[in-house]
Amino acid sequence: MKSTLLALSVALALSLSMTAHAEDAVTVKIGQSSPLTGPQAHIGKDNDNGVRLAIDEINATKPTIDGKVVTFEVMSEDDQADPKTATIVAQRMIDEGIVGVVGHLNSGATIPASKVYSDNNIPQISPSATAIKYTAQGYKTAFRVMTNDEQQGKVLGAYAAKLGKKVAIIDDQTAYGQGLAAEVEKAAKAAGAEVVAVEHTNDKATDFSAILTSIKGKTPDVIFFGGMDPQAAPIAKQMRQLGMKAQLLGGDGMQTPKFIELAGADADGAIASIPGLPIEKMPKGADFKKKFEEKYGQIQLYAPYAYDAAYVMVDAMKRANSTDPTKYLPELGKTSLEGVTGKISFDAKGDLTSGPITLYTVKGGKWETLETVQP
Amino acid sequence: MDIFAQQLVNGLVLGSVYALVALGYTLVYGILELINFAHGETTMMGSMIALAVIGALFGVAPDLPGIMIVLAGLLVAIPACMLLGYSIERVAYRPLRHAPRLAPLITAIGLSIVLQNVAMLIWGKQYIAFPTTLLPQGRHNVFGASITDVQIAILVLTVVIMFGLVTLVNRTRLGRAMRATAQAPAVAQLMGVNVNAVISSTFIIGSALAAIAGVMVSANYGQAHYYMGFLLGLKAFSAAVLGGIGNLAGAMLGGLLLGVLEALGAGYIGDLTGGFLGSHYQDIFAFLVLILVLTLKPSGLLGSRSVERA
């Protein structure tokens, strides 16, 4: 029994090495992970399509790395936007022999998975995680092609100061909300605004009348909320109920269709930001949109970033002339690429050196582009 | 002064909802000495069912007057919750009526989790919007405080319901049977009171109030969620204990007091403690009150030891 197994594996190994030599071609696996089931499945599949579009294009050019024609293969795994599942699929992809990963979609999944990739020295490029913590953990393998919350907070804080001299801040005490609010507070103060109130709530609350009344007494021009739409909507509503005239400002957690649905007419006039550019403002956006829509239909959200992330990874492999993670990882840090979403280069932490932020406002029940700010 | 008046209004609106839900706790406790922890979830169910009806009706006939659509939602939610309340009692509590008191309590907590998950399966984890255009959006100034039409309706409706309930318990045949059952179930039964029917009606009345409270909450905040009943239920329970559980007027008083206390607390704690404690401590007031009442005056503000229950 034992000897047959041995013979079989020797034969298998021989045949594998023979095919490799015979054709001088190799297949290299690149991982992709995002929620492919559940409420965010459409956004997760969008990332997957972005990566696949890039890899199909790259494969069509028959790239040679280290004298061999490389065919890239996408290995896509569902992390269900869940931190625990994210670490499990990360390990599964590593066991399958991926040389790098584009992912994950959510900060909550990206951060725990980043430890697994770092421990195994697998380069990771997230197309959409914005939490500051992701690249602040000191992992050499962690990169992102998306503006982070620190950059977003700086822009929002400066913008708040531009809207009015007195700024009040509310956050929902989550890693995202509090992190963003803290950056906004710093930036608003730096831009010369006075922060008249800092209030906290939680991510399950619906009654903000007491907090808002207390804030109303301090007559702010702007109220910034760091949190998600289920809280932002009743805040907008209760501001109107209390007859408050202050401008409501928020981050990407508030810039959702759900916010408008929940707040109804009270959403009108609210301003919120999203990291990155709207597709029509991206340097090669129109071209990408056409290619993508021909193949997969409408772009949901982060597909252009996932597409760029895949290109950045392959570009580093080409420059290193190796698909070995340990060899091309140093080259990843030196990336300088004109992507669909803009110019991509990384700082020492793996963040974008220039992250644009776009501000939107609600007009007639729809989010409309206000302006794009380059920090 | 404006701020103080506004916080008072905020508190009274919040407190009215607590009071309505607290009445449900207190009614059941008065008769069965059982804390029906699934009551908060009944409120949530009322809210969700009403929103489902409102959403469907709004989709089919958007030309109907908004108030009619909301009333239709309410009129479906109330009987649905009555049925739910009746079933809860029939299925989960009646078999345990002579069991040790811990058993129905644990069942109640279990039921609350089951109901949450049922709602999550039916309506998903998403927040559901209350179409805000349906109700009048007017806003008035009273002594410098701003109050909306919906909030005025909440206050008025709560007071009306309270009086209706007191009349029911003190003046009607059913009310007399309820009081008799509360005092001595065995004796009441010997005197020809159908104890099971009385207990069922208590659950049904409490659940109807919960449905109304649920619709009020979603109309005021513009949204509903499968998890909304949990904290609301706990706060209302605290309100019932504050007023003296088992006492109707006590539940009302406790609810209003708790609402005002929360609003004033959250509004002023930051300034009073120099920023050491912030408004994120809003939720502790209810539970602080609960602990204080239980240690200092376990019978509550208006509670007298099981003399005037139900």
Interface residues (C-beta under 8 A of the other chain):
Chain A: P39 Q173 A197 V198 E199 H200 T201 N202 K204 A205 T206 D207 S209 A210 I211 T213 S214 K216 G217 D229 P230 A233 P234 K237 Q238 R240 Q241 L242 G243 K258 E261 L262 A263 G264 A265 D266
Chain B: D2 I3 Q6 Q7 N10 G11 V13 L14 G124 K125 Q126 Y127 A129 P131 T132 T133 Q137 R139 N141 S146 T148 Q151 V217 Y221 G222 Q223 H225 Y227 M228 L231 E262 A263 L264 G265 A266 G267 Y268 G270 D271 G278 S279 H280 Q282 D283
